[in-house]
Amino acid sequence: MNNLKKYVDYLNTLHNANAGNENTIAESQVKNDFYPLIKVERKIGNLLYEKLIQENIVLILTGHAGDGKTSLLSQILLRGNAIKNKQALKTKDRVLLNDKSLFYIKDLSEFGEVEQYNALKEGMINSEEGSSIIISNVGPLIKNLKKYYQEKGINSIDTESEILNAIDNNLGEKLEFDSYKSNVFIVNIAKINNTGFVSEFIDKILNPELWKDDFVNKDNAIYKNFEYLFKNKERVKKFVQTFYQWQYEHDQRSTIRQIVAHIAYSLTGNNTLDEANELKFADNNFAHFFFGYKDGKLDEEGQQIDSIRKIVELRLDEKKSEIDYKFFVEENLSSLPLEIAKEFENIFYDDISVESFKENRKALRRLYYFWGENNLENNYLSNIYSEQFLEYLQYKNGKQGYKDLDEKIFGALHRFFTGQTLDSGNRKKIYLTLKREGNYVQNVQLILGEISKKDIKLEFLKSENFLEEYEYKPYLKVRGNKQDKKIKLNYPLIKYFDELNEGLVKTKLEAHLSNGVDSLKAVLINLFKEEDQSEINFLITTNRGMEVYCLEIDEKLEMYRD
């Protein structure tokens, strides 16, 4: 078997479209000849290596299955000459990391209950003379750490709380319990934005040295896939990374294993190199495979891959694009490579069903997303997602600011609490009101407090997660009556702010968005609620706009306008 056939077969072991793909598991990966050629040296691995060398710590890696914990362990051990390439990891072992003692546990969950605790204690003891790395799921980790510290006389309730905080926050700080300072350092991989992995992995997997073959049929669909991908690599990387960033911002983060599976499947369509000789490239290429399509229809095997199920649900290829007019009105396919355009040039004239024509429109959009030739670099992405989302990503990278976002947030909060737009109220003040749930416009509302416009500001602040040092995250900074506070926001909430300002009314919010809105309201009311209850104020909608009335209760009930 020539090298390219072996490489394509290897790519087909990286996804789970077929049962029994052994290389979807990290332990099998490291032993494969191709693994050193496509592995991505992750920045987090180098940061953690430096910490292990500089001081004696117990580094605990936790996170979801497929987050790359075992691969990180291998990367650290390889850099420190503790293992050799393709060397399998032991369940636990004591090695030298550049002449420094290191004890590691590949996965604490692989041990029985008693052995788990003994192995963890072994790691703790080794940190007296060197460092330790322990990989563990959250459950066994909390149970065994609590037991360890309980033996040291530390209150188990405080222990669990501190461990959970460390897992949740990823601040790069060692565990502390009152006066006791430990050398335990917990890193939750599931809290790290790993979309940056996408670009480097595509570069590695498209290394031309891996695709050299004197005997390959140049019309082979998989080989042509490589050629088109290599030629359009930057456009492809941008589309793929933006998709994963969209998922991440909507709390649908993909693991490293899921990203690898999706991209590997999109290269081959789960076909061997020989099978690809019989495939028509226009219907079987990365653009279609990435969306779960083969030969013009959804592929059941492909939908075994988590990310493909998600992209099918998003229906991105049904969204109107900047190219639609040229394609479907002018019937001009010149923005596609000639070879692909020829395969579709008759779809406007053939007598086909409405459903087939609809599927062809989706297919052409998919092809354009990856292979399109134009100078309007971001237009198609803003059509698919939104211009606002692309601006948001720029701001997250610290490159530019949002347009008028403070004003939009002020307007959205005004509408949250009063049901009225800024035009109908005070443009420098928000009244925090109590009104019936589900009744968007209410003529009389009880005022609980008020916020001045100068007391709230949106800022993108550098991530407190030490492993995301180049990422900025959105916070609403407020100066309250009792204290100042930073309230963490997310993209769906910021998007909702923008929609409110555009006049959109949602009668029912998605659960995660509803929780975010309710939580924000509760925090703001707590910060700005008036303590003095001697007066009862109401916000009343009149034909002159919103007006504040004060209710005084004495021998004679009176209400007057403030």
C-alpha positions in Angstrom: 0.0 0.0 0.0 1.4 3.4 -1.0 1.8 6.2 1.6 -1.2 8.3 0.4 -3.5 5.3 0.6 -2.2 4.7 4.1 -2.7 8.4 5.0 -6.3 8.5 3.7 -7.0 5.3 5.7 -5.5 6.9 8.8 -7.7 10.0 8.3 -10.7 7.7 8.3 -9.7 6.4 11.7 -9.9 9.9 13.2 -13.7 10.2 13.0 -16.5 8.2 14.3 -18.6 7.9 11.2 -17.7 4.2 11.4 -17.8 2.1 14.5 -14.4 1.0 15.8 -12.2 3.8 14.6 -9.3 3.2 17.0 -7.5 6.5 16.5 -10.3 8.5 17.9 -8.8 7.5 21.3 -5.6 9.5 22.2 -3.7 6.4 23.5 -4.0 4.8 20.0 -3.1 8.0 18.3 0.3 8.5 19.7 1.5 5.1 18.5 0.6 5.8 14.8 3.3 6.8 12.3 1.2 9.7 11.0 0.4 11.2 14.4 3.8 13.1 14.9 3.2 14.7 11.4 -0.3 16.1 12.1 -0.2 16.7 15.9 -0.6 20.3 17.0 1.7 21.6 19.7 -0.8 23.4 21.9 0.3 26.6 23.6 -1.3 25.4 26.9 1.0 22.4 26.9 4.1 24.6 26.8 2.7 26.9 29.5 2.1 24.0 31.8 5.5 22.4 31.0 7.2 25.7 32.2 5.2 25.6 35.5 6.1 22.0 36.2 9.8 22.8 35.6 9.9 26.0 37.6 8.4 24.8 40.8 7.2 21.6 42.5 3.4 21.4 41.9 0.7 18.8 41.6 -0.9 19.7 38.2 -4.4 18.2 37.9 -6.0 18.2 34.4 -9.7 17.7 34.2 -12.4 18.3 31.5 -14.6 16.6 29.1 -13.8 13.3 27.3 -12.0 14.3 24.0 -10.7 17.6 25.3 -7.1 16.5 24.7 -5.9 15.9 28.3 -3.9 12.7 27.4 -2.5 14.5 24.3 -1.3 17.4 26.5 0.3 14.9 28.9 2.2 13.3 26.0 3.2 16.8 24.7 4.6 17.7 28.1 6.5 14.4 28.5 7.9 14.5 25.0 9.2 18.1 25.4 10.9 17.1 28.7 12.4 14.0 27.1 10.5 11.8 29.5 9.2 9.6 26.7 10.0 9.0 23.0 7.8 9.5 20.0 5.1 6.7 19.5 5.8 5.5 23.1 2.6 4.4 24.8 1.8 6.0 28.2 1.5 3.8 31.3 -1.4 3.9 33.6 0.9 5.7 36.1 4.7 6.2 36.1 7.6 8.0 37.6 9.9 9.6 35.0 12.5 12.4 34.7 11.2 15.6 33.1 14.5 17.1 32.0 16.3 15.6 35.0 13.4 16.6 37.4 11.3 13.9 39.1 7.8 13.7 37.6 5.0 11.3 38.6 2.0 11.1 36.3 -1.4 9.4 36.3 -2.9 8.9 32.8 -6.4 8.7 34.1 -7.4 8.4 37.8 -10.8 7.0 36.7 -9.1 3.8 35.4 -8.3 2.8 39.0 -10.6 1.1 41.5 -11.9 3.2 44.4 -9.1 2.3 46.8 -6.4 2.5 44.2 -7.6 5.9 43.1 -6.9 7.4 46.5 -3.5 5.7 46.9 -2.4 6.9 43.4 -3.5 10.5 44.2 -1.5 10.3 47.5 1.5 9.1 45.6 1.3 12.2 43.3 1.0 14.4 46.4 4.1 12.8 48.0 6.2 13.1 44.8 5.6 16.9 44.8 7.9 17.1 47.8 10.9 16.4 45.6 9.5 17.0 42.1 6.2 17.6 40.3 3.1 15.5 39.5 0.5 15.4 36.7 -2.9 13.8 37.5 -5.6 13.4 34.9 -9.0 12.9 36.4 -12.7 13.4 35.8 -14.5 15.8 38.1 -16.3 13.2 40.3 -13.2 11.1 41.4 -11.1 14.2 41.7 -13.4 15.9 44.2 -14.0 12.8 46.2 -10.3 11.9 46.6 -9.0 15.4 47.1 -11.6 15.9 49.9 -10.5 12.7 51.5 -6.8 13.7 51.3 -7.4 17.1 52.9 -9.8 15.8 55.4 -6.9 13.6 56.6 -4.9 16.8 57.1 -7.6 18.2 59.3 -9.2 20.6 56.8 -13.0 21.0 56.8 -14.5 18.9 54.0 -17.2 21.5 53.2 -14.7 24.2 52.6 -12.5 21.8 50.7 -15.3 20.9 48.2 -16.2 24.6 47.7 -12.6 25.6 47.0 -12.1 22.7 44.6 -15.2 23.5 42.7 -14.2 27.2 42.5 -10.8 26.2 41.1 -12.4 23.9 38.5 -14.9 26.6 37.5 -12.6 29.7 37.4 -9.3 28.5 35.9 -7.5 31.5 37.4 -4.1 29.8 37.6 -4.0 29.9 41.4 -3.1 27.1 43.8 -5.7 25.7 46.1 -5.9 27.4 49.5 -8.0 26.6 52.5 -8.0 29.3 55.2 -4.4 29.4 56.4 -3.4 26.2 54.6 -1.6 26.7 51.2 -1.3 23.7 49.0 0.8 23.2 45.9 -2.2 21.8 43.9 -2.9 23.5 40.7 -6.2 22.5 38.8 -6.7 23.2 35.1 -10.1 22.6 33.6 -9.5 22.0 29.9 -13.3 22.3 29.3 -13.2 26.0 30.2 -10.7 26.8 27.5 -11.6 28.2 24.1 -9.9 25.7 21.7 -11.1 27.2 18.4 -7.5 28.4 17.8 -6.6 24.7 17.3 -8.6 24.7 14.0 -6.2 26.7 11.9 -3.0 24.9 12.9 -4.6 21.5 12.5 -5.8 22.3 8.9 -2.2 23.4 8.1 -0.8 20.2 9.5 -3.3 17.9 7.8 -2.8 19.6 4.4 1.0 19.3 4.6 1.9 18.7 0.9 4.5 16.1 1.9 1.7 13.9 3.2 -0.1 14.1 -0.2 2.8 13.2 -2.5 2.1 10.1 -4.6 3.4 9.3 -8.1 0.6 6.9 -8.8 -2.5 8.8 -7.6 -5.2 9.5 -10.2 -5.2 13.3 -10.4 -9.0 13.2 -10.9 -9.5 11.3 -7.7 -12.1 13.1 -5.6 -10.0 13.0 -2.4 -6.8 14.1 -4.1 -8.7 17.0 -5.8 -10.1 17.8 -2.4 -6.6 18.3 -1.1 -5.7 20.5 -4.2 -8.7 22.8 -3.8 -8.3 23.0 0.0 -4.6 23.9 -0.3 -5.3 26.5 -2.9 -8.1 28.1 -0.9 -6.7 27.3 2.6 -7.1 30.7 4.2 -10.8 31.0 3.1 -11.4 27.4 4.3 -9.7 28.1 7.7 -11.7 31.3 8.2 -15.1 29.6 7.5 -14.3 26.5 9.7 -13.0 28.5 12.6 -15.9 31.0 12.5 -18.3 28.1 12.7 -16.6 26.7 15.8 -16.4 30.1 17.3 -20.1 30.6 16.8 -20.8 27.3 18.5 -18.5 28.2 21.4 -20.2 31.6 21.9 -23.5 29.8 22.1 -22.4 27.4 24.8 -22.0 24.6 22.2 -18.2 24.2 22.6 -16.6 21.3 20.6 -13.9 19.2 22.0 -10.5 18.7 20.2 -11.6 15.2 19.3 -14.9 16.4 17.8 -13.1 19.1 15.7 -10.5 16.5 14.5 -13.3 14.1 13.6 -15.3 16.7 11.6 -12.3 18.0 9.6 -10.9 14.5 8.9 -14.3 13.3 7.7 -14.7 16.4 5.5 -11.5 15.5 3.7 -12.4 12.0 2.8 -16.2 11.6 3.2 -15.3 8.3 4.9 -14.1 6.9 1.5 -10.9 5.1 0.8 -8.5 6.5 -1.9 -9.6 3.7 -4.3 -13.3 4.4 -3.7 -12.8 8.1 -4.4 -11.7 7.2 -8.0 -15.4 6.6 -8.7 -16.8 9.7 -7.1 -17.9 12.9 -8.9 -15.9 15.7 -7.3 -18.5 18.4 -7.7 -20.9 16.4 -5.4 -18.2 14.9 -3.1 -15.8 17.4 -1.7 -15.0 19.2 1.5 -17.7 21.8 1.1 -20.4 19.1 1.0 -18.8 16.7 3.5 -18.4 19.5 6.0 -22.2 19.9 6.0 -22.9 16.2 6.1 -23.7 15.8 2.4 -22.6 13.0 0.0 -23.8 12.7 -3.6 -26.3 15.4 -3.1 -28.0 14.0 0.0 -27.5 13.9 3.7 -25.2 11.1 4.7 -26.3 9.0 7.7 -22.7 8.0 8.5 -21.6 11.6 8.6 -24.4 12.5 11.0 -22.7 10.3 13.6 -20.3 13.2 14.0 -21.4 15.7 16.6 -20.3 18.8 14.8 -22.1 17.8 11.6 -25.4 17.3 13.4 -24.9 20.8 14.8 -24.2 22.4 11.4 -27.2 20.6 9.9 -29.4 22.1 12.6 -28.1 25.6 12.0 -29.1 25.3 8.2 -26.4 27.7 7.2 -26.7 26.7 3.6 -30.3 27.9 3.5 -29.4 31.5 4.4 -29.5 34.1 1.7 -26.0 35.0 0.7 -24.3 38.0 -1.1 -23.8 35.7 -4.1 -27.5 34.7 -4.5 -28.4 37.4 -7.0 -25.5 36.5 -9.3 -26.2 32.8 -9.1 -29.9 32.6 -9.2 -31.0 35.8 -11.0 -28.2 36.4 -13.4 -27.6 32.6 -13.6 -23.8 33.4 -13.5 -21.6 30.8 -11.8 -18.3 32.5 -12.7 -17.5 33.0 -9.0 -17.0 29.2 -8.7 -14.0 27.3 -10.2 -14.8 26.4 -13.8 -14.6 22.7 -13.2 -17.3 22.9 -10.5 -19.4 25.5 -12.4 -19.7 23.2 -15.4 -21.3 20.5 -13.3 -24.1 22.9 -12.3 -24.5 25.0 -15.4 -27.7 23.3 -16.6 -29.6 23.4 -13.3 -31.4 26.6 -14.4 -32.7 24.9 -17.5 -33.3 21.3 -16.7 -36.8 20.2 -15.9 -36.4 19.3 -12.3 -38.6 19.4 -9.2 -38.9 22.3 -6.9 -37.3 20.2 -4.2 -34.3 19.3 -6.4 -33.9 23.0 -7.3 -33.9 23.9 -3.6 -31.2 21.4 -2.9 -29.1 22.6 -5.8 -29.3 26.2 -4.4 -28.1 24.9 -1.1 -25.3 23.0 -2.8 -24.1 26.0 -4.7 -24.0 28.1 -1.5 -21.9 25.4 0.2 -19.5 25.4 -2.7 -19.2 29.2 -2.7 -18.5 29.3 1.1 -15.3 27.2 0.5 -14.3 27.7 -3.1 -15.8 31.1 -4.0 -13.6 33.6 -5.8 -14.3 37.2 -4.9 -12.7 40.2 -3.3 -15.5 40.7 -0.7 -13.7 38.8 2.0 -16.2 38.9 4.9 -19.5 39.6 3.2 -20.6 36.0 2.9 -19.7 35.4 6.6 -21.8 38.4 7.7 -24.7 37.0 5.6 -24.4 33.7 7.3 -23.9 34.9 10.9 -24.1 38.7 11.1 -21.9 41.7 10.8 -22.3 42.2 14.5 -20.9 38.7 15.3 -17.8 39.4 13.2 -17.3 42.7 15.0 -17.7 40.9 18.3 -14.9 38.5 17.4 -12.7 41.4 16.5 -13.4 42.9 19.9 -12.7 39.6 21.6 -9.3 39.7 20.0 -8.7 43.2 21.3 -8.6 44.7 17.8 -11.5 47.1 17.6 -14.5 48.4 19.5 -18.2 47.9 19.0 -20.2 50.7 17.3 -22.4 52.6 19.8 -22.7 49.5 22.0 -22.9 51.4 25.3 -25.9 53.3 23.9 -27.5 50.0 22.7 -27.1 48.4 26.1 -28.6 51.4 27.9 -31.5 51.3 25.5 -32.0 47.5 26.0 -31.9 47.8 29.8 -34.4 50.6 29.6 -36.7 48.4 27.6 -36.1 45.4 29.9 -37.4 47.3 32.9 -40.0 49.6 31.5 -41.2 48.0 28.2 -40.6 51.4 26.5 -38.0 52.6 24.1 -35.6 55.4 25.0 -37.5 57.8 22.7 -40.5 57.6 25.1 -38.5 58.1 28.3 -35.6 59.8 30.0 -32.5 59.2 27.9 -30.1 59.6 30.9 -31.8 57.4 33.5 -33.3 53.9 33.7 -36.1 53.2 36.2 -35.9 49.7 37.7 -39.6 48.7 37.8 -41.7 45.8 38.9 -44.3 44.7 36.4 -46.3 41.7 35.5 -44.3 38.9 33.8 -45.3 38.4 30.1 -46.9 41.8 29.8 -44.4 43.8 27.8 -46.2 47.2 27.9 -47.7 48.1 31.3 -49.1 51.6 31.9 -48.4 51.7 35.7 -45.2 50.2 37.1 -43.8 50.3 40.6 -40.3 51.9 40.7 -37.7 50.0 42.8 -34.7 52.2 42.0 -33.0 53.9 39.2 -29.7 53.7 37.2 -27.9 56.7 35.8 -26.5 56.3 32.3 -23.0 57.3 33.5 -23.0 54.4 36.0 -23.0 51.6 33.4 -20.4 50.8 30.8 -19.6 47.8 28.6 -15.9 46.8 28.5 -14.0 43.9 27.0 -11.5 42.9 29.6 -8.6 40.5 29.3 -9.6 37.0 30.3 -8.8 36.1 33.9 -8.2 32.5 32.7 -4.4 32.5 32.6 -4.5 30.1 29.6 -6.5 32.5 27.5 -4.2 35.5 27.9 -5.0 36.9 24.5 -8.8 36.7 24.7 -11.0 39.5 25.8 -14.4 38.9 27.4 -17.4 41.2 27.7 -18.4 42.7 31.1 -21.0 45.2 32.2 -19.2 47.5 34.6 -21.7 49.1 37.0 -21.3 51.6 39.8 -24.1 50.7 42.2 -25.5 52.4 45.3 -23.9 49.7 47.6 -20.9 48.5 45.6 -19.3 48.4 42.1 -19.5 45.2 40.2 -18.4 43.5 37.0 -21.2 41.4 35.4 -20.1 38.9 32.8 -22.0 38.9 29.6 -22.1 36.6 26.6 -22.7 37.0 22.9 -26.4 35.8 22.8 -27.2 38.5 25.5 -25.3 41.2 23.6 -27.1 40.1 20.4 -30.4 40.4 22.2 -29.5 43.9 23.3 -29.0 44.8 19.6 -32.2 43.2 18.5 -34.2 45.1 21.2 -32.8 48.3 19.9 -33.8 47.4 16.4 -37.3 47.0 17.6 -37.5 43.2 17.7 -40.0 41.8 20.2 -39.6 38.2 21.4 -42.6 36.8 23.1 -40.7 33.8 24.4 -36.9 33.6 25.0 -34.7 30.5 24.8 -34.0 29.0 28.2 -30.3 30.1 28.4 -31.2 33.6 27.2 -34.1 33.9 29.6 -31.9 32.9 32.5 -29.3 35.4 31.5 -31.8 38.3 31.3 -33.4 37.4 34.6 -30.0 37.1 36.3 -28.9 40.5 34.9 -32.1 42.1 36.1 -31.8 40.6 39.6 -28.2 41.8 40.0 -29.0 45.3 38.8 -32.0 45.6 41.1 -29.9 44.5 44.1 -27.2 47.1 43.3 -29.5 50.0 42.6 -32.6 49.3 44.7 -33.6 52.3 46.9 -33.4 51.5 50.6 -35.6 54.4 51.6 -39.2 53.1 51.4 -40.9 56.2 52.9 -42.1 57.1 49.4 -43.7 54.9 46.8 -43.0 55.9 43.3 -44.8 54.8 40.1 -43.8 55.1 36.5 -47.0 55.9 34.6 -47.4 56.0 30.8 -49.3 59.1 29.7 -50.1 60.6 26.3 -47.1 62.9 27.1 -44.8 59.9 27.6 -43.6 58.3 30.8 -43.9 60.3 34.0 -43.0 59.5 37.6 -45.7 59.9 40.3 -45.0 59.7 44.1 -47.6 58.2 46.4 -47.8 59.5 49.9 -50.0 57.7 52.5 -51.2 59.8 55.4 -54.7 60.5 56.8 -55.7 61.4 53.3 -54.3 59.3 50.4 -52.7 61.6 47.8 -50.7 61.1 44.7 -48.7 63.8 43.0 -46.3 64.1 40.1 -42.6 64.1 41.0 
